[in-house]
Amino acid sequence: MINTVHIILGSPENDELKFNLMDNDRVIGVDRGAVLVLNKNSRLDLAIGDFDSVTSAELQDIKARAKDFRQFQPEKDDTDAEIALKWAEDLYDPETIVIHNWTGGRMDHLLNLLFFVYQPRFEKLIEKVVFKNSINTIRFYKEGHYVLEKEEGKYYLAIIGMTALKGLTIEDVKYPVDKLDTDYPVTLVSNEIIGDTCRVSLDEGLLAVIQSEK
């Protein structure tokens, strides 16, 4: 089974790519993200997208060096990122999908990325997908009880209600929350994990949990 699929997007911010590959990991470069992967001298298992953000020379290099190459028409119903998510699921069925280089570009693309959680076709991926950059890590959680580890180098904890919530409890943090119910999405930001872990439980709803540097 594939452990982790790293999806590298082509945001113009070009956030530094930091990931260590295991033998059973895979790397997907999306549009210009494929160039970033090759510039890192990392292996590129799949290059995918419409490639309207690369030069002709870069496209030829991608085709020559990627293990698998899939090009789509620019006029399509899905974004390149959505296509990459679907291919990651169908081709590899990984335990985790880490998305890199997702900030600094168009705001509509960023919202499209974060709103994947509302699409029924991605239901099985919600708790598998992790967004990472040099400052933030975002994970998503459905109903349940969780022990969250404080990430090295991270200071702030934000709990974002992506939906109305029922029974949200946050423990072992600077600002605890006890059985919170809301009728609309809420943003509980600038909290802090006191020790090495905190506990989060939710009866109904969907959470985005963000750990950020100070």
N, C-alpha and C positions, 0 to 999 in steps of 0.2 A: 504494500500500500504506500502511496505517496504521502510523505509527511507534510511538507510545506510547499506551496506554490507561491513564488514571488512574482507579482505583477508590477512591472515598471511602466508608469505612464509617462507622457511626454510634456509635462508641465514646463513652462519656460523658466520657472524658478530653479530647476535643476538641483534640487536638494541632494546633498551628498548621499550616495548609495552605500548603505552599510548593512551587509548581510553575509553570514557565513553559510556556505552551501554544504549540505550533507549529500551522500550518494543518492538518497531517495527523495531529494528535493528537485524542483523544476523551476525554470525561469521563463517568464513570458514578457517579451518586450512589445509594448503597444505603440504603434505609429513611431513617433520620434523617440519613445522610450527604448526602442530596439537599438538606436544609435548610442544611447547612454549606456546600455548594457555592454555593447561591444567596446566602447571607450574605456570601460572598467576592466576590459579583458576577461570578463566573465563568460561562461558558456551561455548560449541562447538556445533554449529548447524549442521555443515557438515565437515567431515574429508574426504579429497579427494587427490588422487595421486597414484603413484606406490609404495610409502613407502619403497624405496630402501635405504633410509638414516636413518632408525630407527632400533632399536634392536627388537628382538622378544618380549621381555617383554614390550617395549614401544608400539609396535603394538597391543598387547592384551589390554593394558590400553586404547589406543585410541578407539578400537572397543567397549570396555565396557562403555566408558564415552561419546562418541559422540552421538548426537541425530540421525545422519544419517552418514553412512560410505560407501564410494565408492572407490574401489581399481581397478587400471588399470595395465596392463602389462607394464614392463619397456620399451619394444620395441614397440613404437607407433609413430604416425606422429606428435602429438601435445606435447608440454611440459606440465608439471603439471600445470604451471601458466596459460597457454592458456585454458586448460580444466576447471580450476577454474573460469576463466572469463566467459566462455560460460555457465557453470552451474549457476553462479551468475545471469546472465541475464535470462536464461530460467526458473530457479526455483523461483527467487524472484522478477525480474523486478524492481530493486531498483531505487531510485532517484540518489544515489551516491554510488560509489564503491571506498573504500579506501584501497590501497595496502600498507602493512607494511613489514618491514624486507626484503628489496629487494636489498640491497647493501652489498658488502664485499665478494661476492662469485665469481662465474665464469663470466668473461666478456661476453661470448657468451649468457649466460642466461640474463644478464642485457640488452644487445642490443635486444634480442628477446622480452623482456618485453616492452621496449620503442617503438619498431617497431610495436606493436599491432595496432597503428594508421593507418598503411598502409594496413591492411587486411580488405577487403570489409565486411567480416562477423561481424567485430566489429565496423562498421560505426556508429551505434546508441549509442555506448558506449563511443565514443571519449571524449565528454564533461561531461561524468559522472565519469570518472576514475580520481582519485587523488592518486599520489604517496607521501607518507609521511615517513620521518624518523626524527631523533633528530635534524638535521640541515636543511633539505630541504623540500619544498612542491612543487610538480609539477602538474600543470593543463594544459589542452589542450583546444584550442579555434579555431573554424572555422571562416569563414567570419562573420563580424558583428561589433557591437559597444558595448563595455563593460566598466563598472566601477569596478575596482579591489580594494578590501580592503587590506590595509597593515596588514599583520598578526602580532600578538603580538610576540615580540622577534625576528622578522626577520628584516634584515638590507638591504640586496642586492636584486635587481630585475634583472632578466635576461629574455630577450625575444628571444626565439630561433625559427628561421624559419625552420620548418620541411620540407618545400617545397620552391619553388620559391614563391615570395610574390608580391602582387600588392597593393599599397595604404596603407602601414602600417604607422599609426600615433600613437605616444605615448606622452601623455600630463601629466602635473603635476608631472614630474620627474626631476631629476637633469640634465639629458641629454635628452632633447626632440627629437623626431623624427617626421618629417613631410612628409607624403605621399611618403614613401620610396618604390621603386620598385627594386626587385632583380631577377636575372635569375637563382639563385641557393640558396640552404639553407644558412642561415647566423646565427651567434651567437652574439647577442648584450648583452654583459655581464656587470656586475659591475655597473648597474644603481641603482638609489635610489628613492623611492617614497617620495616626499617632505612632504606631509601631511598624512592624514588618508587614502586617496584613490588616484588612478590615472586612467586615461582614455586611453583605447586602442581601436583602430578601424582598421579593415582590410577589403579590398575589395575582395581579392582573396588569397587563401593559407591556411596554417595550422600553428598554433603557439603552442609551449610549453612555458609556463610561469613558471619561477622558482623563489620562494622567499627563501632566505637563511639567516642563521645567519652570523654574522660578524666573 
